[in-house]
Amino acid sequence: MKNKKYFEIKFIVILFLLVCISINFLFAQNKTFNFYGKVSELVGGSLGNSSYLFSSRYLPSLETNIYNKSNKFVDLELTGNLYYQTDFDTTSNSDIDFYRLWSRYSTTQFEMRLGLQKINFGPAFLFRPLMWFSSNDPQDPLGLSKGVWGLRLRYYFLNNANIWAWCLYGNNDLKGMEIFPTKDNSIEYGGRIQLPILNGELGISYHNRHYETNYILLLSEENNYNENRFALDGKWDVEIGLWFEAEAIHYEEHFSQWQQMLTIGSDYTISLGNGLHILGEYFFVNMAEDFFGIDNTHDFAGFTIDYPIGLFDVVNGFIYCDLESLELYNYLSWQKTYNNFSINLSYSWMTSNDLQSINNNQSMSLLDDFVKLMIIYNY
């Protein structure tokens, strides 16, 4: 439950950003406003149990430049999220909230961003150990990702290396691939460095937070536990694309005190017709009482192909495989884009719901024998 202090901090941030907009509107000599957005309508149905789904979403956005002089910039983005969903039976829900609300100060080599924003890094596509703060789903035609409230700093060196630092507050819901929610009134912090290595780059990341466990009866009543995350990732182009993401999480108090995840991936575009793009990833997860222990492991594989048909149409397919049970999740889609409109038709089927645990925080539900039609209008 979000308490009074949480809403006070969020109110202060929102008020600050709205004041920035007002100052720009009243006093800026060169006012620059960019208003845009997207509307999506989705209908779907399960072929197996005759269940249906309808959802509607509107994302209006406003961008404005507050200051622009001598290679110093201050800008702001405000995006709303209006959402409604129903299954035409017993369940319906709606929501109105901010999707993005941040202000940014930047120079040619430095960037500081404050507010509700997207923090995303790591090269993996299907299985993402470094999905710490985002919720990207490669199957989502809208490309939505939840944001986090916080401050992010980034500095760019002249040799293309860059360093990150962040401080988060008020993000108490599960985010990314978290198992436990962040403790109320606690601060999260971390950083990252990206280095150019050979024909690619290498990244080193760290994050610290306190998490809650009081909703799990098997754990003790005390719910203030510390979590440290360490990660290493890299990506290179050597005729084919190669990348990896490796993460180790240390839980101060838990059944298994270490969790390790590893993704290894590659992609290549075959010179066939308009270009057939093939991508594959291997994903390994382990829970153990010590860093080098191997106690509870599981591994998966995923593949995707996409092929453009002319200028306006793209077809793609996904296959996720549990390498222990050999259960499969399959997804096919066709998307047509023309001017401001796009249409996406997809069909998914699977042998079990076990794979739901891989992407349990992502927006596209893994349902067997499910057809979806989404229409998107951008303006």
Sine and cosine of phi, psi and omega as CSV:
sin_phi,cos_phi,sin_psi,cos_psi,sin_omega,cos_omega
0.00,0.00,0.81,-0.58,0.01,-1.00
-0.96,0.27,0.80,-0.60,-0.09,-1.00
-1.00,-0.06,-0.07,-1.00,-0.09,-1.00
-0.89,0.45,-0.66,0.75,-0.03,-1.00
-0.89,0.45,-0.62,0.78,0.03,-1.00
-0.85,0.52,-0.74,0.67,-0.03,-1.00
-0.94,0.35,-0.50,0.86,0.06,-1.00
-0.91,0.42,-0.71,0.71,0.03,-1.00
-0.89,0.46,-0.71,0.71,0.00,-1.00
-0.90,0.44,-0.63,0.78,0.01,-1.00
-0.89,0.46,-0.65,0.76,0.01,-1.00
-0.89,0.45,-0.69,0.73,0.01,-1.00
-0.90,0.44,-0.71,0.70,0.00,-1.00
-0.89,0.45,-0.68,0.73,0.01,-1.00
-0.88,0.47,-0.66,0.75,0.02,-1.00
-0.87,0.49,-0.69,0.72,-0.03,-1.00
-0.93,0.36,-0.62,0.79,0.04,-1.00
-0.92,0.38,-0.57,0.82,0.08,-1.00
-0.89,0.45,-0.63,0.78,0.05,-1.00
-0.86,0.50,-0.68,0.74,0.04,-1.00
-0.88,0.47,-0.69,0.72,-0.04,-1.00
-0.90,0.43,-0.67,0.74,0.02,-1.00
-0.88,0.47,-0.69,0.72,0.02,-1.00
-0.88,0.47,-0.67,0.74,-0.05,-1.00
-0.93,0.38,-0.58,0.82,-0.09,-1.00
-1.00,0.04,-0.59,0.81,-0.22,-0.98
-0.87,-0.49,-0.37,0.93,-0.08,-1.00
-0.91,0.41,0.67,-0.74,-0.01,-1.00
-0.98,0.21,-0.64,0.77,-0.01,-1.00
-0.93,-0.36,0.99,0.14,-0.03,-1.00
-0.96,0.29,0.79,-0.62,0.03,-1.00
-0.79,-0.62,0.94,-0.35,0.03,-1.00
-0.88,-0.48,0.69,-0.72,0.05,-1.00
-0.80,-0.60,0.93,-0.37,-0.03,-1.00
-0.94,-0.33,0.83,-0.55,-0.02,-1.00
-0.49,-0.87,0.01,-1.00,0.01,-1.00
0.12,-0.99,-0.09,-1.00,0.03,-1.00
-0.54,-0.84,0.52,-0.85,0.05,-1.00
-0.83,-0.55,0.72,-0.69,0.02,-1.00
-0.75,-0.66,0.61,-0.79,0.09,-1.00
-0.80,-0.60,0.76,-0.65,-0.05,-1.00
-0.78,-0.62,0.74,-0.68,0.16,-0.99
-0.80,-0.60,0.61,-0.80,-0.01,-1.00
-0.42,-0.91,0.25,-0.97,0.02,-1.00
-0.36,-0.93,0.54,-0.84,0.06,-1.00
-1.00,-0.01,0.79,-0.61,0.01,-1.00
-0.97,0.23,-0.28,0.96,-0.07,-1.00
-1.00,0.05,-0.63,0.78,-0.09,-1.00
-0.81,-0.59,0.27,0.96,0.08,-1.00
0.83,0.55,0.62,0.79,0.11,-0.99
-0.99,-0.16,0.44,-0.90,-0.11,-0.99
-0.74,-0.67,0.32,-0.95,-0.06,-1.00
-0.57,-0.82,0.67,-0.74,0.14,-0.99
-0.68,-0.73,0.70,-0.71,0.07,-1.00
-0.60,-0.80,0.51,-0.86,0.03,-1.00
-0.71,-0.70,0.67,-0.74,-0.03,-1.00
-0.63,-0.78,0.64,-0.77,0.05,-1.00
-0.76,-0.64,0.80,-0.59,-0.03,-1.00
-0.85,-0.53,1.00,0.08,0.07,-1.00
-0.99,0.14,0.66,-0.75,-0.06,-1.00
-0.77,-0.64,0.58,-0.82,0.10,-1.00
-0.75,-0.66,0.82,-0.58,0.11,-0.99
-0.88,-0.47,0.66,-0.75,0.01,-1.00
-0.57,-0.82,0.60,-0.80,0.10,-0.99
-1.00,-0.06,0.84,-0.54,-0.01,-1.00
-1.00,-0.02,-0.60,0.80,-0.05,-1.00
-0.51,-0.86,0.68,-0.73,0.00,-1.00
-0.45,-0.89,0.99,-0.14,-0.04,-1.00
-0.31,-0.95,0.70,-0.71,0.10,-1.00
0.81,0.58,0.75,0.66,0.02,-1.00
0.87,0.50,0.41,0.91,0.12,-0.99
-0.86,-0.51,0.76,-0.65,-0.11,-0.99
-0.76,-0.65,0.61,-0.79,0.17,-0.99
-0.75,-0.66,0.86,-0.51,0.02,-1.00
-0.69,-0.73,0.11,-0.99,-0.10,-1.00
-0.53,-0.85,0.58,-0.81,0.11,-0.99
-0.78,-0.62,0.71,-0.71,0.08,-1.00
-0.76,-0.65,0.87,-0.48,0.02,-1.00
-0.77,-0.64,0.78,-0.62,0.06,-1.00
-1.00,-0.08,0.26,-0.97,0.00,-1.00
-0.66,-0.75,0.97,-0.24,0.03,-1.00
-0.95,-0.31,0.83,-0.56,-0.22,-0.97
-0.64,-0.77,0.64,-0.77,0.09,-1.00
-0.61,-0.80,0.67,-0.74,0.01,-1.00
-0.57,-0.82,0.61,-0.80,0.05,-1.00
-0.53,-0.85,0.45,-0.89,0.10,-1.00
-0.96,-0.28,0.22,0.97,0.03,-1.00
0.89,0.46,0.27,0.96,-0.04,-1.00
-0.73,-0.69,-1.00,0.02,-0.11,-0.99
-0.92,-0.40,-0.26,0.97,-0.14,-0.99
-0.84,-0.54,0.75,-0.66,0.15,-0.99
-0.48,-0.87,0.54,-0.84,0.04,-1.00
-0.50,-0.87,0.42,-0.91,0.01,-1.00
-0.58,-0.81,0.35,-0.94,-0.05,-1.00
-0.36,-0.93,0.58,-0.81,0.15,-0.99
-0.77,-0.64,0.86,-0.51,-0.07,-1.00
-0.39,-0.92,0.13,-0.99,0.15,-0.99
-0.98,0.20,0.65,-0.76,0.13,-0.99
-0.99,-0.16,-0.67,0.74,0.15,-0.99
-0.64,-0.77,0.61,-0.79,0.08,-1.00
-0.37,-0.93,1.00,-0.01,-0.08,-1.00
-0.60,-0.80,0.39,-0.92,0.13,-0.99
-0.85,-0.53,0.59,-0.81,-0.11,-0.99
-0.73,-0.68,0.71,-0.70,0.19,-0.98
-0.93,-0.36,0.77,-0.64,-0.07,-1.00
-0.57,-0.82,0.49,-0.87,0.15,-0.99
-0.82,-0.57,-0.21,-0.98,-0.01,-1.00
-0.92,0.38,-0.39,0.92,-0.05,-1.00
-0.78,-0.63,0.03,1.00,-0.09,-1.00
-0.68,-0.73,0.56,-0.83,0.04,-1.00
-0.60,-0.80,0.72,-0.69,0.09,-1.00
-0.78,-0.63,0.83,-0.56,-0.06,-1.00
-0.80,-0.61,0.74,-0.67,-0.03,-1.00
-0.81,-0.59,0.73,-0.68,0.09,-1.00
0.79,-0.62,-0.37,-0.93,0.02,-1.00
-0.99,0.12,0.93,-0.36,-0.18,-0.98
-0.59,-0.81,0.21,-0.98,0.08,-1.00
-0.99,-0.13,0.81,-0.59,0.12,-0.99
-0.89,-0.47,0.91,-0.41,-0.14,-0.99
-0.59,-0.81,0.69,-0.73,0.05,-1.00
-0.36,-0.93,0.24,-0.97,-0.03,-1.00
0.96,-0.27,0.61,-0.79,-0.10,-0.99
-1.00,0.03,-0.21,0.98,-0.10,-1.00
-0.91,0.41,0.41,-0.91,-0.11,-0.99
-0.88,-0.48,-0.75,0.66,-0.07,-1.00
-1.00,-0.07,-0.74,0.67,0.01,-1.00
-0.90,-0.44,0.88,-0.47,-0.23,-0.97
-0.83,-0.56,1.00,0.04,0.10,-0.99
-0.84,0.54,-0.50,0.86,-0.03,-1.00
-1.00,0.00,0.30,0.95,0.11,-0.99
-0.99,0.16,0.93,0.36,-0.09,-1.00
-0.98,0.19,-0.62,0.79,-0.14,-0.99
-0.83,-0.56,-0.17,0.98,-0.06,-1.00
-0.95,-0.32,0.01,-1.00,0.00,-1.00
-0.59,-0.81,0.68,0.73,-0.02,-1.00
-0.89,0.45,0.67,-0.74,0.10,-0.99
-0.83,-0.56,0.89,-0.45,-0.03,-1.00
-0.89,0.46,-0.26,0.97,0.01,-1.00
-1.00,-0.06,-0.06,1.00,-0.04,-1.00
-1.00,0.09,0.91,-0.42,0.00,-1.00
-0.89,0.46,-0.43,0.90,0.01,-1.00
-0.99,0.17,-0.33,0.94,-0.04,-1.00
0.90,0.43,0.57,0.82,-0.06,-1.00
-0.96,0.29,0.51,-0.86,0.09,-1.00
-0.47,-0.88,0.77,-0.64,0.03,-1.00
-0.89,0.45,0.52,-0.85,0.06,-1.00
-0.98,-0.19,0.14,-0.99,0.05,-1.00
-0.79,-0.61,0.51,-0.86,0.06,-1.00
-1.00,0.07,0.81,-0.59,0.01,-1.00
0.13,-0.99,-0.13,-0.99,0.05,-1.00
-0.88,-0.48,0.78,-0.63,0.02,-1.00
-0.81,-0.59,0.75,-0.66,0.06,-1.00
-0.91,-0.42,0.58,-0.82,0.03,-1.00
-0.53,-0.85,0.75,-0.66,0.01,-1.00
-0.84,-0.54,0.72,-0.69,-0.05,-1.00
-0.95,-0.30,0.84,-0.54,0.08,-1.00
-1.00,0.09,0.29,-0.96,-0.05,-1.00
-0.94,0.34,-0.32,0.95,0.01,-1.00
-1.00,-0.06,0.30,0.95,0.02,-1.00
0.98,0.22,0.01,1.00,0.18,-0.98
-0.96,0.29,0.44,-0.90,0.05,-1.00
-0.47,-0.88,0.45,-0.89,0.01,-1.00
-0.84,-0.55,0.55,-0.84,0.01,-1.00
-0.86,-0.50,0.44,-0.90,0.20,-0.98
-0.51,-0.86,0.63,-0.78,-0.01,-1.00
-0.59,-0.80,0.41,-0.91,0.08,-1.00
-0.63,-0.77,0.85,-0.53,-0.09,-1.00
-0.90,-0.45,0.51,-0.86,0.07,-1.00
-0.47,-0.89,0.63,-0.78,0.08,-1.00
1.00,0.10,0.32,0.95,0.00,-1.00
-0.96,-0.29,0.96,0.27,-0.15,-0.99
-1.00,0.04,-0.28,0.96,0.06,-1.00
-0.98,0.21,0.37,-0.93,0.08,-1.00
-0.87,0.50,0.68,-0.73,0.03,-1.00
-0.70,-0.72,0.45,-0.89,-0.01,-1.00
0.85,0.53,-0.77,-0.64,-0.01,-1.00
-0.94,-0.34,0.51,0.86,-0.01,-1.00
-0.91,0.41,0.56,-0.83,0.09,-1.00
-1.00,-0.05,-0.63,0.78,-0.03,-1.00
-0.88,-0.48,0.57,-0.82,0.04,-1.00
-0.96,0.27,0.40,-0.92,0.04,-1.00
-0.94,0.34,0.61,-0.79,-0.02,-1.00
-0.92,0.40,0.61,-0.80,0.04,-1.00
-0.85,0.52,0.57,-0.82,0.09,-1.00
0.86,0.51,0.46,0.89,0.04,-1.00
-0.92,-0.40,0.46,-0.89,-0.02,-1.00
-0.98,-0.21,0.70,-0.72,0.13,-0.99
-0.96,-0.28,0.56,-0.83,0.01,-1.00
-0.50,-0.87,0.37,-0.93,0.02,-1.00
-0.01,-1.00,-0.13,-0.99,-0.02,-1.00
-0.26,-0.96,0.11,-0.99,-0.06,-1.00
-0.41,-0.91,0.54,-0.84,0.13,-0.99
-0.77,-0.64,0.72,-0.69,0.06,-1.00
-0.89,-0.45,0.79,-0.62,-0.08,-1.00
-0.85,-0.53,0.70,-0.71,0.12,-0.99
-0.95,0.31,0.84,-0.55,-0.01,-1.00
-0.78,-0.63,0.89,-0.45,-0.01,-1.00
0.80,0.60,-0.84,-0.54,-0.07,-1.00
-0.98,-0.19,0.50,0.86,-0.02,-1.00
-0.35,-0.94,-0.53,-0.85,-0.01,-1.00
-0.52,-0.85,0.41,-0.91,0.00,-1.00
-0.83,-0.56,0.68,-0.73,-0.01,-1.00
-0.83,-0.55,0.63,-0.78,0.07,-1.00
-0.81,-0.58,0.79,-0.62,-0.11,-0.99
-0.74,-0.67,0.45,-0.89,0.04,-1.00
-0.55,-0.83,0.58,-0.81,0.05,-1.00
-0.51,-0.86,0.61,-0.79,0.02,-1.00
-0.77,-0.63,0.65,-0.76,0.08,-1.00
-0.39,-0.92,0.22,-0.98,0.14,-0.99
-0.95,-0.32,0.69,-0.72,-0.07,-1.00
-0.84,-0.54,0.32,-0.95,-0.02,-1.00
-0.97,-0.23,0.58,-0.82,0.08,-1.00
-0.71,-0.70,0.19,0.98,-0.12,-0.99
-0.94,0.35,-0.22,0.98,0.04,-1.00
-1.00,0.05,-0.03,1.00,0.06,-1.00
-0.96,-0.26,0.91,-0.42,-0.14,-0.99
-0.92,0.39,-0.41,0.91,-0.07,-1.00
-0.97,0.24,-0.22,0.98,0.02,-1.00
-0.99,-0.15,0.22,-0.98,-0.05,-1.00
-0.93,0.37,0.23,-0.97,-0.04,-1.00
-0.93,0.37,-0.52,0.86,0.03,-1.00
-0.90,0.44,0.69,-0.72,-0.12,-0.99
-0.79,-0.61,0.35,0.94,-0.02,-1.00
-0.95,-0.32,1.00,0.09,-0.04,-1.00
-0.94,-0.35,0.48,-0.88,-0.04,-1.00
-0.98,-0.20,0.63,-0.78,0.01,-1.00
-0.77,-0.64,0.74,-0.68,0.09,-1.00
-0.86,-0.51,0.75,-0.66,0.03,-1.00
-0.90,-0.44,0.70,-0.71,0.04,-1.00
-0.80,-0.60,0.69,-0.72,-0.06,-1.00
-0.57,-0.82,0.50,-0.87,0.08,-1.00
-0.69,-0.72,0.73,-0.68,0.00,-1.00
-0.57,-0.82,0.37,-0.93,0.02,-1.00
-0.36,-0.93,0.39,-0.92,0.03,-1.00
-0.53,-0.85,0.68,-0.73,0.00,-1.00
-0.63,-0.78,0.49,-0.87,0.10,-1.00
-0.92,-0.38,0.95,-0.30,0.02,-1.00
-0.74,-0.67,0.98,0.21,-0.14,-0.99
0.94,0.34,-0.76,0.65,0.15,-0.99
-0.90,-0.43,0.35,-0.94,0.08,-1.00
-0.99,0.13,0.72,-0.69,0.01,-1.00
-0.77,-0.64,0.67,-0.74,0.04,-1.00
-0.42,-0.91,0.25,-0.97,0.09,-1.00
-0.46,-0.89,0.43,-0.90,0.17,-0.99
-0.72,-0.69,0.80,-0.60,0.02,-1.00
-0.79,-0.61,0.74,-0.67,-0.05,-1.00
-0.68,-0.73,0.61,-0.79,0.13,-0.99
-0.78,-0.63,0.80,-0.60,-0.01,-1.00
-0.90,-0.43,0.79,-0.62,0.06,-1.00
-0.95,-0.32,0.88,-0.48,0.06,-1.00
-0.99,-0.13,0.75,-0.66,-0.04,-1.00
-0.89,0.45,-0.68,0.73,0.03,-1.00
-0.65,-0.76,0.88,-0.47,0.01,-1.00
-0.19,-0.98,0.19,-0.98,0.03,-1.00
-0.81,0.59,-0.79,0.62,0.08,-1.00
-0.88,-0.48,0.81,-0.59,-0.16,-0.99
-0.99,0.14,-0.23,0.97,0.03,-1.00
-0.80,-0.59,0.66,-0.75,0.14,-0.99
-0.78,-0.62,0.79,-0.62,0.04,-1.00
-0.88,-0.48,0.64,-0.77,0.07,-1.00
-0.72,-0.70,0.62,-0.79,-0.01,-1.00
-0.63,-0.77,0.75,-0.66,0.12,-0.99
-0.83,-0.56,0.74,-0.67,0.09,-1.00
-0.84,-0.55,0.78,-0.63,-0.08,-1.00
-0.64,-0.77,0.27,-0.96,0.02,-1.00
-0.40,-0.92,0.46,-0.89,0.09,-1.00
-0.55,-0.84,0.34,-0.94,-0.03,-1.00
-0.35,-0.94,0.60,-0.80,0.05,-1.00
-0.96,-0.29,0.89,-0.47,-0.01,-1.00
-1.00,0.09,0.70,-0.71,0.01,-1.00
-0.97,0.25,0.95,0.31,0.00,-1.00
-0.80,-0.60,0.93,-0.38,-0.03,-1.00
0.89,0.46,-0.84,-0.55,0.01,-1.00
-0.99,0.11,0.03,1.00,0.01,-1.00
0.95,-0.31,0.95,-0.32,0.01,-1.00
-0.99,-0.13,0.91,-0.41,-0.05,-1.00
-0.99,-0.10,0.80,-0.60,-0.02,-1.00
-0.85,-0.53,0.71,-0.70,-0.01,-1.00
-0.69,-0.73,0.65,-0.76,0.04,-1.00
-0.64,-0.77,0.56,-0.83,0.04,-1.00
-0.64,-0.77,0.56,-0.83,0.13,-0.99
-0.92,-0.39,0.70,-0.71,-0.08,-1.00
-0.79,-0.62,0.77,-0.64,-0.01,-1.00
-0.79,-0.61,0.70,-0.71,0.04,-1.00
-0.74,-0.67,0.62,-0.79,-0.04,-1.00
-0.61,-0.79,0.66,-0.76,0.12,-0.99
-0.88,-0.47,0.77,-0.64,-0.06,-1.00
-0.48,-0.88,0.29,-0.96,0.01,-1.00
-0.99,0.14,-0.34,0.94,0.07,-1.00
-0.70,-0.71,0.23,-0.97,-0.16,-0.99
-0.87,0.49,-0.64,0.77,-0.07,-1.00
-1.00,-0.08,0.07,1.00,0.00,-1.00
-0.98,0.21,0.47,-0.88,0.09,-1.00
-0.78,-0.63,0.99,-0.11,-0.12,-0.99
-0.93,-0.36,-0.75,0.66,-0.09,-1.00
-0.72,-0.69,0.99,-0.16,-0.13,-0.99
-0.91,-0.41,0.37,-0.93,0.09,-1.00
-0.41,-0.91,0.58,-0.81,0.03,-1.00
-0.66,-0.75,0.48,-0.88,-0.07,-1.00
-0.67,-0.74,0.31,-0.95,0.12,-0.99
-0.73,-0.69,0.52,-0.85,0.03,-1.00
-0.63,-0.78,0.56,-0.83,0.00,-1.00
-0.66,-0.75,0.54,-0.84,0.10,-1.00
-0.60,-0.80,0.58,-0.81,0.11,-0.99
-0.76,-0.65,0.56,-0.83,0.10,-0.99
-0.60,-0.80,0.55,-0.84,-0.08,-1.00
-0.60,-0.80,0.85,-0.53,0.05,-1.00
-0.98,0.19,0.73,-0.68,0.08,-1.00
-0.94,-0.33,0.99,-0.17,-0.07,-1.00
0.95,0.31,-0.43,-0.90,-0.07,-1.00
-1.00,-0.02,-0.32,0.95,-0.20,-0.98
-0.88,-0.48,-0.17,0.99,-0.11,-0.99
-0.85,-0.53,0.62,-0.78,0.07,-1.00
-0.66,-0.75,0.72,-0.69,0.12,-0.99
-0.91,-0.42,0.62,-0.79,0.06,-1.00
-0.54,-0.84,0.31,-0.95,0.00,-1.00
-0.60,-0.80,0.53,-0.85,0.02,-1.00
-0.81,-0.59,0.58,-0.81,0.16,-0.99
-0.70,-0.71,0.84,-0.54,0.13,-0.99
-0.94,-0.35,0.69,-0.72,-0.05,-1.00
-0.75,-0.66,0.80,-0.61,0.19,-0.98
-0.98,0.18,0.92,-0.40,-0.14,-0.99
-0.96,0.27,-0.16,0.99,0.07,-1.00
-1.00,-0.02,-0.74,0.67,-0.02,-1.00
-1.00,-0.07,-0.22,0.98,-0.06,-1.00
0.88,0.48,0.40,0.91,0.11,-0.99
-0.97,0.23,0.56,-0.83,-0.13,-0.99
-0.85,-0.53,0.58,-0.82,0.23,-0.97
-0.87,-0.50,0.78,-0.62,-0.10,-1.00
-0.84,-0.55,0.59,-0.81,-0.05,-1.00
-0.57,-0.82,0.77,-0.63,0.07,-1.00
-0.81,-0.59,0.61,-0.79,0.02,-1.00
-0.52,-0.86,0.44,-0.90,0.11,-0.99
-0.77,-0.64,0.75,-0.66,0.01,-1.00
-0.78,-0.63,0.74,-0.68,0.06,-1.00
-0.87,-0.49,0.78,-0.63,-0.02,-1.00
-0.85,-0.52,0.77,-0.64,0.01,-1.00
-0.54,-0.84,0.88,-0.47,-0.06,-1.00
0.80,0.60,-0.86,-0.50,-0.07,-1.00
-1.00,-0.04,-0.04,1.00,-0.07,-1.00
-0.95,-0.32,0.52,-0.86,0.18,-0.98
-0.61,-0.79,0.57,-0.82,0.00,-1.00
-0.84,-0.55,0.75,-0.66,0.00,-1.00
-0.80,-0.60,0.85,-0.53,0.06,-1.00
-0.90,-0.44,0.81,-0.59,-0.08,-1.00
-0.71,-0.70,0.44,-0.90,0.04,-1.00
-0.65,-0.76,0.77,-0.63,-0.01,-1.00
-0.76,-0.65,0.51,-0.86,0.06,-1.00
-0.45,-0.89,0.49,-0.87,-0.03,-1.00
-0.46,-0.89,0.27,-0.96,-0.04,-1.00
-1.00,-0.06,-0.24,0.97,-0.05,-1.00
-0.33,-0.95,0.34,-0.94,0.06,-1.00
-1.00,-0.03,0.15,0.99,-0.06,-1.00
-0.89,0.46,-0.52,0.85,-0.05,-1.00
-0.95,0.32,-0.13,0.99,0.04,-1.00
-0.84,0.55,-0.51,0.86,-0.08,-1.00
-0.93,0.37,-0.35,0.94,-0.04,-1.00
-0.92,0.38,-0.74,0.67,-0.09,-1.00
-0.86,-0.50,0.73,0.68,-0.17,-0.99
-0.92,0.39,-0.17,0.98,0.02,-1.00
-0.95,-0.32,0.15,0.99,-0.03,-1.00
-1.00,-0.04,0.31,-0.95,-0.23,-0.97
-0.98,0.18,-0.41,0.91,-0.06,-1.00
-1.00,-0.03,0.89,-0.45,-0.02,-1.00
-0.95,0.31,0.64,-0.76,0.03,-1.00
-1.00,-0.01,1.00,-0.09,-0.03,-1.00
-0.87,-0.49,0.55,-0.83,-0.02,-1.00
-0.99,0.16,0.61,-0.79,0.06,-1.00
0.77,0.64,0.89,0.45,-0.07,-1.00
-0.81,-0.58,0.74,-0.68,0.01,-1.00
-0.92,-0.40,0.71,-0.71,0.02,-1.00
-0.73,-0.68,0.64,-0.77,0.11,-0.99
-0.82,-0.58,0.85,-0.53,0.01,-1.00
-0.83,-0.55,0.72,-0.69,0.09,-1.00
-0.90,-0.43,0.78,-0.63,-0.07,-1.00
-0.84,-0.54,0.73,-0.68,0.08,-1.00
-0.87,-0.49,0.83,-0.56,0.04,-1.00
-0.94,-0.34,0.67,-0.74,0.03,-1.00
-0.71,-0.70,0.00,0.00,0.00,0.00
